Amino acid sequence: MRLDIISIFPEYFAPLDVSLIGKARERGTLDVRVHQLRDWTHDVHKTVDDTPYGGGPGMVMKPEVWGEAIDEVIGDGTPRMIVPTPSGRPFTQELAQELAGEPWLLFACGRYEGIDSRVMAEYSTRLRVDEVSIGDYVLAGGEVAVLVMVEAIGRLLPGVLGNAQSAVDDSFAPGSMRNLVEGPVYTKPPVWRGHEVPAVLLSGHHGKVARWRRDEALRRTLRNRPELVAAIDPETLDKHDKKLLEELSFRIAPEDMAN
């Protein structure tokens, strides 16, 4: 997969040289190219922003410099373009998996009040353009969001994770645990400062371990992300799930309880 990142702070992406993503780059699984937006300016101050039309605080990134940068980076190619912004669609595990299937992604890192909207309008006529948000909060720029997305996407590529099953068992991954966060995890020793590993995990009984993990995932999701439990399709809940949720005071519609 090829990733192009355009930013006024290319040094922000040094973390992509380490850990799993760094190893994927060394192996050639990921071809990451980071570009300095200011290289496409033409004034002595390397200006990339100007005051907003209509007034208001802050500055807006200029379309001319972005247009020149994107045109040169993509040439005649057609990458999928991702623009991080708080006003974009939510970045989810499902979207990460979708993007992991793309051969080429272009990330445009905005700063200040964002990129002139005509840039997205222009390239939407030539590329698939997605404005994407990593959460309901505002950052100083898109660089942090791109780091988050690249790691989430990169770890899903074949061969990046040492154990491919790790991605299958992730929180929010498609399958039986979809819409549930992952439950607690443990390793050796079996007792640490008086805290014991749950006995079921030491039992060797795979069926009981799977049931315990699902129960704990339901408990943690209901505690930390109740809206996810509320969105679960009742058809995916077995009798044990429904009984546990009732014990946790989660109301299930009467027509669902009969299933």
Buried (B, 14 or more C-beta within 10 A) or exposed (E): BBBBBBBBBBEBBEEBEEEBBBBBBEEEBBEBEBBBBBEBBEEEEBEBBBEBEEEEEEBBBBBBBBBBBBEEBBEEEEBBBBBBBBEBEEBEBEBBBBBBEBEBBBBBBBBBBBBBEEBBEBBEEEBEBBBBBBEEEEBEBBBBBBBBBBBBBBBBBEEBBEEEEEBEEBBBBEEEBBBBBBBEEEEEEEEEEEEEBEEBBEEEEEEEBEBBBBBBBBBBBBEEBEEBBEEBEEEEBEEEBBEBBEEEEBEBEEEEEEE
